[in-house]
Amino acid sequence: MAILHVRNVPPELYERLKHLAAEQHRSLSAEVIDILAQGVATRDRSALMNDVLESLAAVRTRGGPVPKGYAADLIRESRGDILDP
């Protein structure tokens, strides 16, 4: 496992993290890892939605309506889901 050292954590943030960890019955390290993972997942979802919106805007720019199911197909494709032929 990789090790991550974080310097200059404000005391109030450190205390809040300790409190959250205690509420979840986790170590401080486990709580921080969980918070980081959630933050990364949120950014990934945000990037995905931006990609979908850009693709929809491109379709609209070309003219005509967005085909039915197009947004759902884009999301499935970006997730790596296999589309039905």
PyMOL Python script that loads the backbone (N, CA, C, O; Angstrom):
from pymol import cmd

cmd.read_pdbstr("""\
ATOM      1  N   MET A   1       0.833  -1.184   0.000  1.00  0.00           N
ATOM      2  CA  MET A   1       0.000   0.000   0.000  1.00  0.00           C
ATOM      3  C   MET A   1       0.877   1.246   0.000  1.00  0.00           C
ATOM      4  O   MET A   1       1.937   1.290   0.623  1.00  0.00           O
ATOM      5  N   ALA A   2       0.411   2.228  -0.699  1.00  0.00           N
ATOM      6  CA  ALA A   2       1.110   3.519  -0.726  1.00  0.00           C
ATOM      7  C   ALA A   2       0.863   4.266   0.582  1.00  0.00           C
ATOM      8  O   ALA A   2      -0.129   4.038   1.274  1.00  0.00           O
ATOM      9  N   ILE A   3       1.780   5.148   0.894  1.00  0.00           N
ATOM     10  CA  ILE A   3       1.656   5.965   2.098  1.00  0.00           C
ATOM     11  C   ILE A   3       1.545   7.413   1.654  1.00  0.00           C
ATOM     12  O   ILE A   3       2.299   7.871   0.795  1.00  0.00           O
ATOM     13  N   LEU A   4       0.600   8.127   2.246  1.00  0.00           N
ATOM     14  CA  LEU A   4       0.389   9.532   1.925  1.00  0.00           C
ATOM     15  C   LEU A   4       0.561  10.340   3.205  1.00  0.00           C
ATOM     16  O   LEU A   4      -0.135  10.104   4.193  1.00  0.00           O
ATOM     17  N   HIS A   5       1.474  11.277   3.186  1.00  0.00           N
ATOM     18  CA  HIS A   5       1.682  12.170   4.324  1.00  0.00           C
ATOM     19  C   HIS A   5       1.072  13.520   3.971  1.00  0.00           C
ATOM     20  O   HIS A   5       1.282  14.034   2.872  1.00  0.00           O
ATOM     21  N   VAL A   6       0.327  14.085   4.892  1.00  0.00           N
ATOM     22  CA  VAL A   6      -0.292  15.384   4.668  1.00  0.00           C
ATOM     23  C   VAL A   6       0.212  16.336   5.745  1.00  0.00           C
ATOM     24  O   VAL A   6       0.074  16.076   6.940  1.00  0.00           O
ATOM     25  N   ARG A   7       0.789  17.429   5.304  1.00  0.00           N
ATOM     26  CA  ARG A   7       1.326  18.416   6.243  1.00  0.00           C
ATOM     27  C   ARG A   7       0.398  19.610   6.345  1.00  0.00           C
ATOM     28  O   ARG A   7      -0.440  19.854   5.477  1.00  0.00           O
ATOM     29  N   ASN A   8       0.571  20.342   7.424  1.00  0.00           N
ATOM     30  CA  ASN A   8      -0.128  21.616   7.643  1.00  0.00           C
ATOM     31  C   ASN A   8      -1.644  21.479   7.656  1.00  0.00           C
ATOM     32  O   ASN A   8      -2.351  22.341   7.135  1.00  0.00           O
ATOM     33  N   VAL A   9      -2.141  20.406   8.244  1.00  0.00           N
ATOM     34  CA  VAL A   9      -3.586  20.235   8.397  1.00  0.00           C
ATOM     35  C   VAL A   9      -4.040  21.171   9.514  1.00  0.00           C
ATOM     36  O   VAL A   9      -3.522  21.102  10.629  1.00  0.00           O
ATOM     37  N   PRO A  10      -4.993  22.036   9.227  1.00  0.00           N
ATOM     38  CA  PRO A  10      -5.472  22.941  10.275  1.00  0.00           C
ATOM     39  C   PRO A  10      -6.035  22.134  11.466  1.00  0.00           C
ATOM     40  O   PRO A  10      -6.698  21.116  11.269  1.00  0.00           O
ATOM     41  N   PRO A  11      -5.767  22.592  12.683  1.00  0.00           N
ATOM     42  CA  PRO A  11      -6.210  21.851  13.868  1.00  0.00           C
ATOM     43  C   PRO A  11      -7.708  21.561  13.885  1.00  0.00           C
ATOM     44  O   PRO A  11      -8.122  20.475  14.291  1.00  0.00           O
ATOM     45  N   GLU A  12      -8.526  22.522  13.448  1.00  0.00           N
ATOM     46  CA  GLU A  12      -9.982  22.304  13.472  1.00  0.00           C
ATOM     47  C   GLU A  12     -10.389  21.220  12.466  1.00  0.00           C
ATOM     48  O   GLU A  12     -11.321  20.460  12.727  1.00  0.00           O
ATOM     49  N   LEU A  13      -9.710  21.143  11.335  1.00  0.00           N
ATOM     50  CA  LEU A  13      -9.985  20.085  10.360  1.00  0.00           C
ATOM     51  C   LEU A  13      -9.566  18.731  10.919  1.00  0.00           C
ATOM     52  O   LEU A  13     -10.290  17.745  10.782  1.00  0.00           O
ATOM     53  N   TYR A  14      -8.418  18.689  11.535  1.00  0.00           N
ATOM     54  CA  TYR A  14      -7.926  17.445  12.133  1.00  0.00           C
ATOM     55  C   TYR A  14      -8.911  16.942  13.194  1.00  0.00           C
ATOM     56  O   TYR A  14      -9.225  15.753  13.236  1.00  0.00           O
ATOM     57  N   GLU A  15      -9.390  17.836  14.038  1.00  0.00           N
ATOM     58  CA  GLU A  15     -10.345  17.446  15.084  1.00  0.00           C
ATOM     59  C   GLU A  15     -11.654  16.964  14.479  1.00  0.00           C
ATOM     60  O   GLU A  15     -12.248  16.005  14.970  1.00  0.00           O
ATOM     61  N   ARG A  16     -12.106  17.619  13.420  1.00  0.00           N
ATOM     62  CA  ARG A  16     -13.352  17.199  12.744  1.00  0.00           C
ATOM     63  C   ARG A  16     -13.179  15.810  12.137  1.00  0.00           C
ATOM     64  O   ARG A  16     -14.086  14.982  12.225  1.00  0.00           O
ATOM     65  N   LEU A  17     -12.033  15.548  11.526  1.00  0.00           N
ATOM     66  CA  LEU A  17     -11.761  14.222  10.963  1.00  0.00           C
ATOM     67  C   LEU A  17     -11.739  13.157  12.056  1.00  0.00           C
ATOM     68  O   LEU A  17     -12.278  12.065  11.877  1.00  0.00           O
ATOM     69  N   LYS A  18     -11.118  13.478  13.179  1.00  0.00           N
ATOM     70  CA  LYS A  18     -11.089  12.530  14.300  1.00  0.00           C
ATOM     71  C   LYS A  18     -12.504  12.242  14.785  1.00  0.00           C
ATOM     72  O   LYS A  18     -12.841  11.098  15.089  1.00  0.00           O
ATOM     73  N   HIS A  19     -13.323  13.275  14.855  1.00  0.00           N
ATOM     74  CA  HIS A  19     -14.716  13.117  15.292  1.00  0.00           C
ATOM     75  C   HIS A  19     -15.493  12.231  14.310  1.00  0.00           C
ATOM     76  O   HIS A  19     -16.211  11.319  14.720  1.00  0.00           O
ATOM     77  N   LEU A  20     -15.343  12.507  13.019  1.00  0.00           N
ATOM     78  CA  LEU A  20     -16.021  11.685  12.009  1.00  0.00           C
ATOM     79  C   LEU A  20     -15.571  10.232  12.082  1.00  0.00           C
ATOM     80  O   LEU A  20     -16.386   9.316  11.969  1.00  0.00           O
ATOM     81  N   ALA A  21     -14.283  10.026  12.268  1.00  0.00           N
ATOM     82  CA  ALA A  21     -13.757   8.663  12.374  1.00  0.00           C
ATOM     83  C   ALA A  21     -14.359   7.950  13.574  1.00  0.00           C
ATOM     84  O   ALA A  21     -14.747   6.785  13.478  1.00  0.00           O
ATOM     85  N   ALA A  22     -14.438   8.635  14.692  1.00  0.00           N
ATOM     86  CA  ALA A  22     -15.010   8.038  15.895  1.00  0.00           C
ATOM     87  C   ALA A  22     -16.484   7.683  15.689  1.00  0.00           C
ATOM     88  O   ALA A  22     -16.943   6.635  16.142  1.00  0.00           O
ATOM     89  N   GLU A  23     -17.222   8.558  15.005  1.00  0.00           N
ATOM     90  CA  GLU A  23     -18.636   8.282  14.722  1.00  0.00           C
ATOM     91  C   GLU A  23     -18.811   7.023  13.884  1.00  0.00           C
ATOM     92  O   GLU A  23     -19.786   6.290  14.048  1.00  0.00           O
ATOM     93  N   GLN A  24     -17.863   6.776  12.988  1.00  0.00           N
ATOM     94  CA  GLN A  24     -17.944   5.614  12.092  1.00  0.00           C
ATOM     95  C   GLN A  24     -17.202   4.390  12.644  1.00  0.00           C
ATOM     96  O   GLN A  24     -17.141   3.344  11.998  1.00  0.00           O
ATOM     97  N   HIS A  25     -16.650   4.538  13.834  1.00  0.00           N
ATOM     98  CA  HIS A  25     -15.870   3.453  14.469  1.00  0.00           C
ATOM     99  C   HIS A  25     -14.718   3.017  13.560  1.00  0.00           C
ATOM    100  O   HIS A  25     -14.481   1.828  13.345  1.00  0.00           O
ATOM    101  N   ARG A  26     -14.015   4.021  13.035  1.00  0.00           N
ATOM    102  CA  ARG A  26     -12.879   3.775  12.153  1.00  0.00           C
ATOM    103  C   ARG A  26     -11.656   4.487  12.707  1.00  0.00           C
ATOM    104  O   ARG A  26     -11.745   5.378  13.551  1.00  0.00           O
ATOM    105  N   SER A  27     -10.515   4.055  12.195  1.00  0.00           N
ATOM    106  CA  SER A  27      -9.290   4.798  12.499  1.00  0.00           C
ATOM    107  C   SER A  27      -9.320   6.096  11.709  1.00  0.00           C
ATOM    108  O   SER A  27     -10.082   6.232  10.752  1.00  0.00           O
ATOM    109  N   LEU A  28      -8.501   7.036  12.107  1.00  0.00           N
ATOM    110  CA  LEU A  28      -8.401   8.297  11.380  1.00  0.00           C
ATOM    111  C   LEU A  28      -7.963   8.041   9.940  1.00  0.00           C
ATOM    112  O   LEU A  28      -8.493   8.647   9.009  1.00  0.00           O
ATOM    113  N   SER A  29      -7.005   7.153   9.759  1.00  0.00           N
ATOM    114  CA  SER A  29      -6.526   6.828   8.407  1.00  0.00           C
ATOM    115  C   SER A  29      -7.643   6.243   7.548  1.00  0.00           C
ATOM    116  O   SER A  29      -7.800   6.627   6.389  1.00  0.00           O
ATOM    117  N   ALA A  30      -8.415   5.319   8.107  1.00  0.00           N
ATOM    118  CA  ALA A  30      -9.505   4.702   7.347  1.00  0.00           C
ATOM    119  C   ALA A  30     -10.555   5.734   6.964  1.00  0.00           C
ATOM    120  O   ALA A  30     -11.097   5.697   5.859  1.00  0.00           O
ATOM    121  N   GLU A  31     -10.838   6.649   7.873  1.00  0.00           N
ATOM    122  CA  GLU A  31     -11.824   7.693   7.581  1.00  0.00           C
ATOM    123  C   GLU A  31     -11.327   8.620   6.470  1.00  0.00           C
ATOM    124  O   GLU A  31     -12.089   8.959   5.564  1.00  0.00           O
ATOM    125  N   VAL A  32     -10.087   9.024   6.529  1.00  0.00           N
ATOM    126  CA  VAL A  32      -9.530   9.900   5.503  1.00  0.00           C
ATOM    127  C   VAL A  32      -9.521   9.199   4.142  1.00  0.00           C
ATOM    128  O   VAL A  32      -9.833   9.821   3.127  1.00  0.00           O
ATOM    129  N   ILE A  33      -9.173   7.931   4.112  1.00  0.00           N
ATOM    130  CA  ILE A  33      -9.192   7.168   2.856  1.00  0.00           C
ATOM    131  C   ILE A  33     -10.601   7.138   2.286  1.00  0.00           C
ATOM    132  O   ILE A  33     -10.783   7.324   1.082  1.00  0.00           O
ATOM    133  N   ASP A  34     -11.600   6.907   3.133  1.00  0.00           N
ATOM    134  CA  ASP A  34     -12.987   6.868   2.671  1.00  0.00           C
ATOM    135  C   ASP A  34     -13.422   8.227   2.120  1.00  0.00           C
ATOM    136  O   ASP A  34     -14.069   8.296   1.075  1.00  0.00           O
ATOM    137  N   ILE A  35     -13.072   9.289   2.809  1.00  0.00           N
ATOM    138  CA  ILE A  35     -13.425  10.637   2.352  1.00  0.00           C
ATOM    139  C   ILE A  35     -12.747  10.945   1.017  1.00  0.00           C
ATOM    140  O   ILE A  35     -13.375  11.506   0.118  1.00  0.00           O
ATOM    141  N   LEU A  36     -11.477  10.584   0.884  1.00  0.00           N
ATOM    142  CA  LEU A  36     -10.771  10.806  -0.385  1.00  0.00           C
ATOM    143  C   LEU A  36     -11.418  10.008  -1.512  1.00  0.00           C
ATOM    144  O   LEU A  36     -11.600  10.528  -2.613  1.00  0.00           O
ATOM    145  N   ALA A  37     -11.764   8.757  -1.249  1.00  0.00           N
ATOM    146  CA  ALA A  37     -12.395   7.923  -2.277  1.00  0.00           C
ATOM    147  C   ALA A  37     -13.732   8.517  -2.719  1.00  0.00           C
ATOM    148  O   ALA A  37     -14.040   8.529  -3.910  1.00  0.00           O
ATOM    149  N   GLN A  38     -14.517   9.004  -1.778  1.00  0.00           N
ATOM    150  CA  GLN A  38     -15.800   9.630  -2.124  1.00  0.00           C
ATOM    151  C   GLN A  38     -15.583  10.886  -2.962  1.00  0.00           C
ATOM    152  O   GLN A  38     -16.313  11.138  -3.921  1.00  0.00           O
ATOM    153  N   GLY A  39     -14.574  11.669  -2.593  1.00  0.00           N
ATOM    154  CA  GLY A  39     -14.281  12.888  -3.341  1.00  0.00           C
ATOM    155  C   GLY A  39     -13.862  12.607  -4.771  1.00  0.00           C
ATOM    156  O   GLY A  39     -14.280  13.304  -5.695  1.00  0.00           O
ATOM    157  N   VAL A  40     -13.043  11.592  -4.952  1.00  0.00           N
ATOM    158  CA  VAL A  40     -12.597  11.218  -6.299  1.00  0.00           C
ATOM    159  C   VAL A  40     -13.774  10.698  -7.114  1.00  0.00           C
ATOM    160  O   VAL A  40     -13.912  11.038  -8.290  1.00  0.00           O
ATOM    161  N   ALA A  41     -14.621   9.880  -6.502  1.00  0.00           N
ATOM    162  CA  ALA A  41     -15.788   9.341  -7.211  1.00  0.00           C
ATOM    163  C   ALA A  41     -16.723  10.469  -7.634  1.00  0.00           C
ATOM    164  O   ALA A  41     -17.275  10.435  -8.734  1.00  0.00           O
ATOM    165  N   THR A  42     -16.905  11.461  -6.777  1.00  0.00           N
ATOM    166  CA  THR A  42     -17.763  12.594  -7.096  1.00  0.00           C
ATOM    167  C   THR A  42     -17.203  13.370  -8.281  1.00  0.00           C
ATOM    168  O   THR A  42     -17.949  13.773  -9.173  1.00  0.00           O
ATOM    169  N   ARG A  43     -15.893  13.579  -8.290  1.00  0.00           N
ATOM    170  CA  ARG A  43     -15.275  14.282  -9.424  1.00  0.00           C
ATOM    171  C   ARG A  43     -15.399  13.467 -10.699  1.00  0.00           C
ATOM    172  O   ARG A  43     -15.623  14.029 -11.772  1.00  0.00           O
ATOM    173  N   ASP A  44     -15.255  12.136 -10.599  1.00  0.00           N
ATOM    174  CA  ASP A  44     -15.393  11.281 -11.776  1.00  0.00           C
ATOM    175  C   ASP A  44     -16.803  11.397 -12.346  1.00  0.00           C
ATOM    176  O   ASP A  44     -16.974  11.507 -13.560  1.00  0.00           O
ATOM    177  N   ARG A  45     -17.819  11.372 -11.471  1.00  0.00           N
ATOM    178  CA  ARG A  45     -19.204  11.502 -11.931  1.00  0.00           C
ATOM    179  C   ARG A  45     -19.426  12.875 -12.563  1.00  0.00           C
ATOM    180  O   ARG A  45     -20.117  12.996 -13.576  1.00  0.00           O
ATOM    181  N   SER A  46     -18.844  13.897 -11.966  1.00  0.00           N
ATOM    182  CA  SER A  46     -18.988  15.250 -12.503  1.00  0.00           C
ATOM    183  C   SER A  46     -18.360  15.345 -13.897  1.00  0.00           C
ATOM    184  O   SER A  46     -18.947  15.933 -14.806  1.00  0.00           O
ATOM    185  N   ALA A  47     -17.185  14.774 -14.059  1.00  0.00           N
ATOM    186  CA  ALA A  47     -16.524  14.776 -15.371  1.00  0.00           C
ATOM    187  C   ALA A  47     -17.357  14.008 -16.389  1.00  0.00           C
ATOM    188  O   ALA A  47     -17.482  14.435 -17.537  1.00  0.00           O
ATOM    189  N   LEU A  48     -17.924  12.884 -15.979  1.00  0.00           N
ATOM    190  CA  LEU A  48     -18.777  12.090 -16.856  1.00  0.00           C
ATOM    191  C   LEU A  48     -19.980  12.915 -17.314  1.00  0.00           C
ATOM    192  O   LEU A  48     -20.316  12.926 -18.498  1.00  0.00           O
ATOM    193  N   MET A  49     -20.620  13.597 -16.380  1.00  0.00           N
ATOM    194  CA  MET A  49     -21.789  14.387 -16.743  1.00  0.00           C
ATOM    195  C   MET A  49     -21.407  15.529 -17.683  1.00  0.00           C
ATOM    196  O   MET A  49     -22.158  15.849 -18.604  1.00  0.00           O
ATOM    197  N   ASN A  50     -20.255  16.139 -17.459  1.00  0.00           N
ATOM    198  CA  ASN A  50     -19.797  17.197 -18.371  1.00  0.00           C
ATOM    199  C   ASN A  50     -19.582  16.641 -19.774  1.00  0.00           C
ATOM    200  O   ASN A  50     -19.936  17.292 -20.757  1.00  0.00           O
ATOM    201  N   ASP A  51     -19.008  15.450 -19.878  1.00  0.00           N
ATOM    202  CA  ASP A  51     -18.807  14.819 -21.184  1.00  0.00           C
ATOM    203  C   ASP A  51     -20.137  14.563 -21.878  1.00  0.00           C
ATOM    204  O   ASP A  51     -20.282  14.815 -23.075  1.00  0.00           O
ATOM    205  N   VAL A  52     -21.105  14.062 -21.119  1.00  0.00           N
ATOM    206  CA  VAL A  52     -22.433  13.786 -21.682  1.00  0.00           C
ATOM    207  C   VAL A  52     -23.078  15.086 -22.159  1.00  0.00           C
ATOM    208  O   VAL A  52     -23.623  15.149 -23.261  1.00  0.00           O
ATOM    209  N   LEU A  53     -23.012  16.123 -21.322  1.00  0.00           N
ATOM    210  CA  LEU A  53     -23.609  17.405 -21.721  1.00  0.00           C
ATOM    211  C   LEU A  53     -22.942  17.986 -22.957  1.00  0.00           C
ATOM    212  O   LEU A  53     -23.621  18.546 -23.818  1.00  0.00           O
ATOM    213  N   GLU A  54     -21.625  17.864 -23.058  1.00  0.00           N
ATOM    214  CA  GLU A  54     -20.916  18.350 -24.249  1.00  0.00           C
ATOM    215  C   GLU A  54     -21.346  17.570 -25.486  1.00  0.00           C
ATOM    216  O   GLU A  54     -21.524  18.151 -26.557  1.00  0.00           O
ATOM    217  N   SER A  55     -21.512  16.259 -25.345  1.00  0.00           N
ATOM    218  CA  SER A  55     -21.946  15.444 -26.487  1.00  0.00           C
ATOM    219  C   SER A  55     -23.357  15.816 -26.917  1.00  0.00           C
ATOM    220  O   SER A  55     -23.645  15.887 -28.111  1.00  0.00           O
ATOM    221  N   LEU A  56     -24.233  16.052 -25.956  1.00  0.00           N
ATOM    222  CA  LEU A  56     -25.601  16.452 -26.281  1.00  0.00           C
ATOM    223  C   LEU A  56     -25.610  17.822 -26.962  1.00  0.00           C
ATOM    224  O   LEU A  56     -26.359  18.041 -27.913  1.00  0.00           O
ATOM    225  N   ALA A  57     -24.786  18.728 -26.478  1.00  0.00           N
ATOM    226  CA  ALA A  57     -24.703  20.056 -27.093  1.00  0.00           C
ATOM    227  C   ALA A  57     -24.210  19.947 -28.533  1.00  0.00           C
ATOM    228  O   ALA A  57     -24.688  20.671 -29.407  1.00  0.00           O
ATOM    229  N   ALA A  58     -23.263  19.053 -28.785  1.00  0.00           N
ATOM    230  CA  ALA A  58     -22.749  18.867 -30.139  1.00  0.00           C
ATOM    231  C   ALA A  58     -23.846  18.357 -31.062  1.00  0.00           C
ATOM    232  O   ALA A  58     -23.938  18.787 -32.212  1.00  0.00           O
ATOM    233  N   VAL A  59     -24.673  17.448 -30.573  1.00  0.00           N
ATOM    234  CA  VAL A  59     -25.781  16.925 -31.382  1.00  0.00           C
ATOM    235  C   VAL A  59     -26.766  18.046 -31.678  1.00  0.00           C
ATOM    236  O   VAL A  59     -27.234  18.183 -32.808  1.00  0.00           O
ATOM    237  N   ARG A  60     -27.077  18.842 -30.673  1.00  0.00           N
ATOM    238  CA  ARG A  60     -28.023  19.948 -30.877  1.00  0.00           C
ATOM    239  C   ARG A  60     -27.463  20.974 -31.861  1.00  0.00           C
ATOM    240  O   ARG A  60     -28.207  21.533 -32.667  1.00  0.00           O
ATOM    241  N   THR A  61     -26.162  21.219 -31.798  1.00  0.00           N
ATOM    242  CA  THR A  61     -25.526  22.185 -32.696  1.00  0.00           C
ATOM    243  C   THR A  61     -25.659  21.744 -34.147  1.00  0.00           C
ATOM    244  O   THR A  61     -25.840  22.567 -35.044  1.00  0.00           O
ATOM    245  N   ARG A  62     -25.567  20.433 -34.368  1.00  0.00           N
ATOM    246  CA  ARG A  62     -25.700  19.908 -35.741  1.00  0.00           C
ATOM    247  C   ARG A  62     -27.128  20.078 -36.244  1.00  0.00           C
ATOM    248  O   ARG A  62     -27.384  20.029 -37.447  1.00  0.00           O
ATOM    249  N   GLY A  63     -28.042  20.275 -35.319  1.00  0.00           N
ATOM    250  CA  GLY A  63     -29.434  20.480 -35.708  1.00  0.00           C
ATOM    251  C   GLY A  63     -30.279  19.249 -35.469  1.00  0.00           C
ATOM    252  O   GLY A  63     -29.778  18.126 -35.411  1.00  0.00           O
ATOM    253  N   GLY A  64     -31.537  19.479 -35.336  1.00  0.00           N
ATOM    254  CA  GLY A  64     -32.464  18.385 -35.119  1.00  0.00           C
ATOM    255  C   GLY A  64     -32.521  17.960 -33.666  1.00  0.00           C
ATOM    256  O   GLY A  64     -31.714  18.385 -32.839  1.00  0.00           O
ATOM    257  N   PRO A  65     -33.494  17.113 -33.374  1.00  0.00           N
ATOM    258  CA  PRO A  65     -33.669  16.657 -31.994  1.00  0.00           C
ATOM    259  C   PRO A  65     -32.601  15.636 -31.601  1.00  0.00           C
ATOM    260  O   PRO A  65     -32.002  14.978 -32.452  1.00  0.00           O
ATOM    261  N   VAL A  66     -32.382  15.524 -30.314  1.00  0.00           N
ATOM    262  CA  VAL A  66     -31.473  14.503 -29.785  1.00  0.00           C
ATOM    263  C   VAL A  66     -32.213  13.172 -29.875  1.00  0.00           C
ATOM    264  O   VAL A  66     -33.341  13.060 -29.395  1.00  0.00           O
ATOM    265  N   PRO A  67     -31.592  12.160 -30.485  1.00  0.00           N
ATOM    266  CA  PRO A  67     -32.267  10.865 -30.630  1.00  0.00           C
ATOM    267  C   PRO A  67     -32.667  10.288 -29.269  1.00  0.00           C
ATOM    268  O   PRO A  67     -31.958  10.450 -28.276  1.00  0.00           O
ATOM    269  N   LYS A  68     -33.806   9.618 -29.247  1.00  0.00           N
ATOM    270  CA  LYS A  68     -34.297   8.997 -28.017  1.00  0.00           C
ATOM    271  C   LYS A  68     -33.260   7.989 -27.496  1.00  0.00           C
ATOM    272  O   LYS A  68     -32.760   7.155 -28.252  1.00  0.00           O
ATOM    273  N   GLY A  69     -32.951   8.074 -26.226  1.00  0.00           N
ATOM    274  CA  GLY A  69     -32.014   7.155 -25.615  1.00  0.00           C
ATOM    275  C   GLY A  69     -30.550   7.529 -25.796  1.00  0.00           C
ATOM    276  O   GLY A  69     -29.669   6.816 -25.317  1.00  0.00           O
ATOM    277  N   TYR A  70     -30.275   8.638 -26.480  1.00  0.00           N
ATOM    278  CA  TYR A  70     -28.896   9.031 -26.786  1.00  0.00           C
ATOM    279  C   TYR A  70     -28.106   9.305 -25.508  1.00  0.00           C
ATOM    280  O   TYR A  70     -26.971   8.847 -25.375  1.00  0.00           O
ATOM    281  N   ALA A  71     -28.686  10.039 -24.579  1.00  0.00           N
ATOM    282  CA  ALA A  71     -27.976  10.368 -23.335  1.00  0.00           C
ATOM    283  C   ALA A  71     -27.667   9.096 -22.548  1.00  0.00           C
ATOM    284  O   ALA A  71     -26.561   8.934 -22.033  1.00  0.00           O
ATOM    285  N   ALA A  72     -28.641   8.201 -22.457  1.00  0.00           N
ATOM    286  CA  ALA A  72     -28.418   6.948 -21.732  1.00  0.00           C
ATOM    287  C   ALA A  72     -27.328   6.119 -22.394  1.00  0.00           C
ATOM    288  O   ALA A  72     -26.515   5.495 -21.713  1.00  0.00           O
ATOM    289  N   ASP A  73     -27.313   6.115 -23.737  1.00  0.00           N
ATOM    290  CA  ASP A  73     -26.264   5.383 -24.456  1.00  0.00           C
ATOM    291  C   ASP A  73     -24.888   5.975 -24.173  1.00  0.00           C
ATOM    292  O   ASP A  73     -23.917   5.236 -24.007  1.00  0.00           O
ATOM    293  N   LEU A  74     -24.798   7.308 -24.118  1.00  0.00           N
ATOM    294  CA  LEU A  74     -23.517   7.955 -23.814  1.00  0.00           C
ATOM    295  C   LEU A  74     -23.019   7.579 -22.424  1.00  0.00           C
ATOM    296  O   LEU A  74     -21.835   7.304 -22.227  1.00  0.00           O
ATOM    297  N   ILE A  75     -23.933   7.573 -21.471  1.00  0.00           N
ATOM    298  CA  ILE A  75     -23.556   7.218 -20.097  1.00  0.00           C
ATOM    299  C   ILE A  75     -23.095   5.775 -20.038  1.00  0.00           C
ATOM    300  O   ILE A  75     -22.060   5.482 -19.438  1.00  0.00           O
ATOM    301  N   ARG A  76     -23.844   4.867 -20.651  1.00  0.00           N
ATOM    302  CA  ARG A  76     -23.440   3.451 -20.657  1.00  0.00           C
ATOM    303  C   ARG A  76     -22.072   3.273 -21.316  1.00  0.00           C
ATOM    304  O   ARG A  76     -21.221   2.534 -20.821  1.00  0.00           O
ATOM    305  N   GLU A  77     -21.878   3.960 -22.431  1.00  0.00           N
ATOM    306  CA  GLU A  77     -20.614   3.856 -23.157  1.00  0.00           C
ATOM    307  C   GLU A  77     -19.447   4.357 -22.292  1.00  0.00           C
ATOM    308  O   GLU A  77     -18.384   3.738 -22.257  1.00  0.00           O
ATOM    309  N   SER A  78     -19.653   5.470 -21.604  1.00  0.00           N
ATOM    310  CA  SER A  78     -18.578   6.025 -20.783  1.00  0.00           C
ATOM    311  C   SER A  78     -18.269   5.140 -19.587  1.00  0.00           C
ATOM    312  O   SER A  78     -17.146   5.151 -19.084  1.00  0.00           O
ATOM    313  N   ARG A  79     -19.257   4.369 -19.122  1.00  0.00           N
ATOM    314  CA  ARG A  79     -19.042   3.433 -18.023  1.00  0.00           C
ATOM    315  C   ARG A  79     -18.392   2.140 -18.493  1.00  0.00           C
ATOM    316  O   ARG A  79     -17.921   1.339 -17.684  1.00  0.00           O
ATOM    317  N   GLY A  80     -18.370   1.944 -19.803  1.00  0.00           N
ATOM    318  CA  GLY A  80     -17.810   0.715 -20.339  1.00  0.00           C
ATOM    319  C   GLY A  80     -18.847  -0.381 -20.485  1.00  0.00           C
ATOM    320  O   GLY A  80     -18.508  -1.529 -20.770  1.00  0.00           O
ATOM    321  N   ASP A  81     -20.132  -0.027 -20.288  1.00  0.00           N
ATOM    322  CA  ASP A  81     -21.195  -1.012 -20.471  1.00  0.00           C
ATOM    323  C   ASP A  81     -21.295  -1.357 -21.952  1.00  0.00           C
ATOM    324  O   ASP A  81     -21.027  -0.517 -22.811  1.00  0.00           O
ATOM    325  N   ILE A  82     -21.674  -2.571 -22.241  1.00  0.00           N
ATOM    326  CA  ILE A  82     -21.834  -3.002 -23.626  1.00  0.00           C
ATOM    327  C   ILE A  82     -23.205  -2.566 -24.110  1.00  0.00           C
ATOM    328  O   ILE A  82     -24.221  -2.831 -23.466  1.00  0.00           O
ATOM    329  N   LEU A  83     -23.221  -1.893 -25.256  1.00  0.00           N
ATOM    330  CA  LEU A  83     -24.479  -1.451 -25.841  1.00  0.00           C
ATOM    331  C   LEU A  83     -25.069  -2.556 -26.692  1.00  0.00           C
ATOM    332  O   LEU A  83     -24.348  -3.325 -27.327  1.00  0.00           O
ATOM    333  N   ASP A  84     -26.417  -2.625 -26.697  1.00  0.00           N
ATOM    334  CA  ASP A  84     -27.094  -3.588 -27.558  1.00  0.00           C
ATOM    335  C   ASP A  84     -26.945  -3.141 -29.010  1.00  0.00           C
ATOM    336  O   ASP A  84     -27.074  -1.952 -29.304  1.00  0.00           O
ATOM    337  N   PRO A  85     -26.673  -4.081 -29.923  1.00  0.00           N
ATOM    338  CA  PRO A  85     -26.533  -3.694 -31.340  1.00  0.00           C
ATOM    339  C   PRO A  85     -27.835  -3.241 -31.946  1.00  0.00           C
ATOM    340  O   PRO A  85     -27.878  -2.885 -33.124  1.00  0.00           O
TER     341      PRO A  85
END
""", "prot")
cmd.dss("prot")
cmd.show_as("cartoon", "prot")
cmd.util.cbc("prot")
cmd.orient("prot")
